[in-house]
Amino acid sequence: MKGDLSADSFALTRFDARNWQIINRRHPPTDTRHTVAWITETGEGHVQVNWARATPLASVYPTATDALTALRHWAEQADGAIGPTAIPHFPPPPH
């Protein structure tokens, strides 16, 4: 999904009473990158988000709008890049 990320390219679309999609407007509906997530209102005061690709984002949010906001925030941070993981370095063991 990197490279496709621009916070303003994402939109929330509702397709029935309980279901939403987050789409990437930079890609046509026939492109697999168009759908970013499927969202279902659970009836328990939150929504369940199924991301189309791996992301570090949560799968439960209070509202569909909150999920969209989280995605936009993530996309604004260096195209979703995550900083390197520090690997500890130790000297070789004594012989």
Summary of the structure (lengths in Angstrom):
residues: 95
radius of gyration: 17.6
end to end distance: 47.8
largest distance: 68.9
contacts: 212
relative contact order: 0.20
helix: 20%
strand: 26%
